[in-house]
């Protein structure tokens, strides 16, 4: 499994958390059970206060799988999925540069 950081941003007037139907649907989408069923393991999640920005640290077998998982968030804003590494892996390889070709 590879590590990724997924970032979702939306405008304040499109905030899904303030929508009585969309908010609970997205919360259920982020549940461990649902994510696992889509081949994604969520390690951590947080929303930046007052910034309408969600960050997820996830594991999955591919970037495409994470992008598919994040598709509901793309309906209300942007989604960016970035390959990532643990600090231990970065130190082990001697720096932040990716060893992937």
N, C-alpha and C positions, 0 to 999 in steps of 0.2 A: 504494500500500500504506500502511495506517495502522499506527501503533505502539501496542503494548499491553504492559501488565505483567500477567502471570498469577501468582497466588499460590495455592499449595496447602498446606494444613495438615492434619495428622492426629494422632491420639493415639499416644503411644509404643507402646501395646500393639497398634496396627494398622499399624505401620511397614512399608510395602511393601519397603523395602530389606533387611529382615531375613527376608523370605519367600523361600525358595529358588526359587519359580516366579514370583512377582509382580515381584520386583526386576529380574531380567533382562528380563522382558517390558516393564516400564516404561522401562528403559534403551534397549531397541530402539525403543520408541515415540518416545523423544526424539531418535532419530538424525536427522541432517540429511536423509537420503533419505526417511525415513518422513514427517517433518514437511512437507517440500516436496510430497510426494504428496498431502497433505491441505490444501495451500494456505497453509502456515504456514512462515515463516522464523525460526528461533531465532537471535537475535543474541547472547544470553548466558543462562547458567543458573547458579544457585548454590543450595545447601542451607545454611541457617543451622545451624551446629553446635549440637547438643543441644536444638534447638527444633522439630524435625520440621516444618520449613517450607521449601518450595521456591519460588523466584522465577524466573520466565522473563521475558526481554525478547524480544518477538516482533513480527514484522510479518505482517499478513494483510489481506485486503480487507474484513473485517468482524469485529466482536466475536463474532457468532454462530459464525463459523468457528473462532475461538480457543476458545470455549466447547465446541464439538464436539470439538476436538482434546484438550482437557483432560478430557473425559468419563471416561477410565479412572481418573484421579486422584480424581474425585468418588465413586468406589466405596468409597474408604477414608477420605475426609475432605472438607473443604470446598475449594471452588474459587472464586476471585474474579478477574474479568477487568476491568482498568481501562484506559480510553483514556489514552494518554500522548503526550508530545512530547519531542523531543530538546532539549537545552539550547540549541542553535543556533536552533531554531524558536521557543522561548520568548523568547529575547533579541530575535529578529527581529520578533516581534509586540508586544514591549514589556511582557511580564509573563507570569505563570503562568496567567492566566485563559484558558480555551479560547475560541477564536473561533467554534467550531461552535454552530449554533443548537440 
